[in-house]
């Protein structure tokens, strides 16, 4: 099902053009656009923890989100991006 819905559908068809009839009008309402990346990270780890706590622990220990956000804040403050 998801493979079909993530494809183009039938272009220019008002009902089966998934991009214009399904994704564009719905994605603007998705909470992912309104949440902070930290909140999304925590929610993802929590949801994975329901399925497998070991995997959730590995993701929590191995993600680079905090590092990347710190680099972003520093780059904005300094005006210089450091790799």
N, C-alpha and C positions, 0 to 999 in steps of 0.2 A: 504494500500500500504506500509506504513512505517513498519508495523509489519512484513510483509513478507521480506522486504529488510534488516531488522536488524537481521533476523534469519540466520541460517547457509547456507540456500539454499540447493543445492545438492552437498555434499562433493565430491571432486575429479572430478567434471564435469567442464571442462574448461569454459563453458558458464554460468552455474548456481551456481558456487561456489562463492557466493557474497563476501566473505572475500578476495579471491585472485583476482577476476576479477573486483570488484567494489570498495571495501573500501580501500584496501592497495594502489592501484595505484593512487587513487584520494585524499585520506586524507593528503598525504604529501604536496599537493598543497593548502590545506585549510588555509585561513588567520589566523585562530585561533592559529596556531603554531608560527606565526610571530608577533603577537600583544602582547603588555603587558597586564597583568591581569587588570590593571587600565583602559586601553582603552576598553577592552572587557566588563568590568563592566559598564562603561559609555554607551557603545553602547547598551547593554542589557536593561538598565534602559530607555534609549531614545526610543528604539523600543517598550517596554512595554507601555511607556507613550503615544504612538500613539493609542494604544488600550484602555488603561484605566489609566488616570493620577493618580487616587487614589492608584492603585496598584503600579505604578512606584514610587510614593512617599513613600509607605510603604517599598518597597524593598530598596530604596535609604537610608531610615532611619534605616533599620534593618539589613543590611548586615554586615558581620564581615571581609570583605576582607582587609580593611586597618589595622585592628588589627592583623590579621594573618600575613600580609606582614611585619609589624613592628616587630612582634615576630621572624619571619624568619630572618630578617636582624640582629636583636640583637643576635640571636643564632649563626649566621655565624660569626659575629664580636667577640663575647665572647667565642665561642666554647662550649656553654652550652645551652641546650634547657630547657626552663622553661614552665611548664604547668600552 
